[in-house]
């Protein structure tokens, strides 16, 4: 019986907490995301992203992030890794949501700067074949559409679809992805 009473108390406390204000201006948050890149083999291509957010007015916020992307191609029995290290900064605009901002839909635009490495810089393979693509500094723009829901006053669950358009690359210039993330607001 005590167990049911504790569960009911926890549920009621959760309801009262969920009525607090959300997206306060100048509130900062730490965001962690992971996802897959859109490709023929999504199980072998992924990204990890960590970023900071700074809330503005009306549910908008600034975001800065660092990202690691891993892909690989197969050559005979060898995996050729393609790694990308990027930093991005931009602004997210509030599109739709309820009045208390428990659930929101945001669209962001970002600038991207980074470095890509193919086969960790090794151009010559074990059988004498040579990789023609080279390691490069890359730059471009990104866009993101995110569905965000508050789990509590401090924790936000993020479901997002993103894309990046990159120049200076020998790989794909257009890179869509989808992922899941968690933001902790301070």
C-alpha positions in Angstrom: 0.0 0.0 0.0 2.9 2.4 0.8 4.2 1.8 -2.7 1.0 3.0 -4.3 0.9 6.1 -2.0 4.5 7.0 -2.9 3.7 6.5 -6.6 0.6 8.8 -6.3 2.6 11.4 -4.4 5.4 11.3 -7.1 2.7 11.7 -9.8 1.1 14.7 -8.1 4.4 16.4 -7.5 5.3 15.8 -11.2 2.0 17.5 -12.2 2.7 20.6 -10.0 6.3 20.8 -11.3 5.2 20.7 -14.9 3.2 23.9 -14.4 6.4 26.0 -14.0 7.6 28.6 -16.5 9.6 27.3 -19.5 12.1 28.9 -21.9 13.0 31.7 -19.6 15.2 34.4 -21.3 18.9 34.1 -20.6 18.5 30.5 -19.3 21.4 28.3 -20.4 21.2 24.6 -21.3 23.6 21.7 -22.1 22.4 19.5 -25.0 23.6 16.0 -25.9 22.5 14.4 -29.2 23.1 11.2 -31.1 21.7 10.0 -34.3 22.2 8.3 -37.7 23.1 9.7 -41.1 20.7 9.1 -44.0 22.4 6.5 -46.0 22.0 3.0 -47.5 23.6 1.5 -44.4 22.3 3.6 -41.4 23.7 1.2 -38.9 27.3 2.1 -39.8 26.9 5.9 -39.9 26.3 7.9 -36.8 26.9 11.3 -35.2 27.5 12.5 -31.6 26.9 16.1 -30.7 27.3 18.2 -27.6 26.2 21.8 -27.4 25.1 24.8 -25.3 21.9 26.8 -25.7 21.0 30.3 -24.5 17.3 31.1 -24.5 16.1 34.4 -26.0 12.6 35.9 -26.1 9.5 34.1 -27.3 10.9 30.6 -27.2 13.9 31.3 -29.5 17.4 30.4 -28.6 21.0 30.5 -29.7 23.0 27.3 -30.0 26.6 26.3 -30.2 27.7 22.7 -30.7 30.7 20.4 -31.4 30.0 17.3 -33.4 31.8 14.0 -34.4 30.5 12.1 -37.4 31.6 8.6 -38.3 30.9 6.8 -41.6 32.7 4.1 -43.4 32.9 2.5 -46.8 34.1 -1.0 -47.5 37.0 -1.9 -49.8 37.4 -5.6 -50.2 37.6 -6.8 -46.5 38.7 -3.4 -45.2 36.7 -0.6 -43.6 37.7 2.9 -44.7 36.6 5.3 -42.0 35.4 8.8 -42.9 35.4 11.0 -39.8 34.2 14.6 -39.6 34.8 17.0 -36.7 32.7 20.1 -36.8 31.6 23.1 -34.8 28.5 25.0 -35.5 26.7 28.0 -34.2 23.3 29.4 -35.0 19.8 30.4 -33.9 16.7 28.4 -33.4 13.2 29.9 -34.0 10.1 28.9 -32.1 7.5 27.7 -34.7 4.6 26.0 -32.9 3.8 25.0 -29.3 1.4 25.1 -26.5 1.1 28.2 -24.3 3.3 26.8 -21.5 5.9 25.6 -24.0 5.6 22.0 -22.7 5.8 20.8 -26.4 7.4 22.9 -29.1 8.5 22.7 -32.7 11.6 24.8 -33.5 13.5 25.4 -36.7 17.2 26.4 -36.6 19.7 27.6 -39.1 23.5 27.3 -38.3 26.9 28.0 -39.8 29.3 25.0 -39.8 33.1 24.8 -39.8 35.2 21.7 -39.4 37.7 19.1 -40.7 37.1 15.7 -42.4 39.5 12.8 -42.4 39.4 9.9 -44.8 41.1 6.6 -43.6 42.8 8.7 -40.9 45.0 10.3 -43.5 46.4 7.1 -45.0 46.2 7.4 -48.8 47.9 4.0 -49.6 46.0 0.8 -48.9 47.6 -2.7 -48.2 47.2 -3.9 -51.8 48.8 -0.8 -53.3 45.5 1.0 -54.1 45.5 4.8 -53.5 42.6 6.8 -52.1 42.1 9.9 -54.3 40.0 11.9 -51.8 41.9 13.9 -49.3 41.5 15.3 -45.8 40.0 18.8 -46.0 38.8 21.7 -43.9 35.1 22.1 -44.6 32.5 24.9 -44.1 28.9 25.4 -44.8 25.4 25.8 -43.4 23.0 23.6 -41.5 19.3 23.4 -40.8 17.4 21.6 -38.1 13.8 20.9 -37.3 13.3 19.8 -33.7 10.4 18.6 -31.7 11.0 19.3 -28.1 9.1 18.2 -25.0 9.8 19.0 -21.4 10.2 15.9 -19.2 10.5 18.2 -16.1 11.5 21.9 -15.6 15.2 21.1 -16.3 15.1 18.1 -18.8 14.0 18.4 -22.4 13.7 15.5 -24.8 14.6 16.4 -28.4 13.6 14.6 -31.6 15.3 16.2 -34.6 15.8 16.1 -38.3 18.9 17.9 -39.6 20.8 18.6 -42.7 24.1 20.2 -43.6 25.4 21.5 -46.9 29.2 21.5 -46.9 31.8 23.0 -49.2 35.5 22.0 -49.4 34.7 18.3 -49.1 35.5 15.4 -51.3 32.6 13.4 -49.8 28.8 14.1 -49.9 28.0 17.8 -50.0 24.5 17.3 -48.7 24.3 15.4 -45.4 20.8 14.7 -43.9 20.5 13.0 -40.4 18.0 12.2 -37.7 18.6 11.9 -34.0 17.4 12.0 -30.4 18.8 14.3 -27.7 18.5 15.5 -24.1 18.9 19.1 -22.9 19.5 20.0 -19.3 18.5 23.6 -18.4 20.4 25.4 -15.7 
